[in-house]
Amino acid sequence: MSQRYENELTGLRRGIIKMQIVGMIAAVCIGLAVYGLFVAKGDAFHPLLNNSELLNTLLVSGIFLEVWHLSKLLPLLKRYAKHKQLKQV
């Protein structure tokens, strides 16, 4: 029974790491879009960040990824905490 819990915890950890990578990508997309839209004002460090259509697309896709990431990550974290709590008992 202990081996099963260890395998489930390992699987949950892998899922959490994958979701954190997706979250990092979403944060970078949102950050670049906000930089290009509000900070650079046409003088960005890369010419693509001066294109408002691209920045709007980047912002929307980053927000979509972040919402998806959180909807997948929160249940994983709850299951992980529950398994850790059961192991301590």
ABEGO torsion letter per residue (X at the ends): XAAAAAAAAAAAAAAAAAAAAAAAAAAAAAAAAAAAAAAAGGBBABAAAABAAAAAAAAAAAAAAAAAAAAAAAAAAAAAAAAAAAAAX
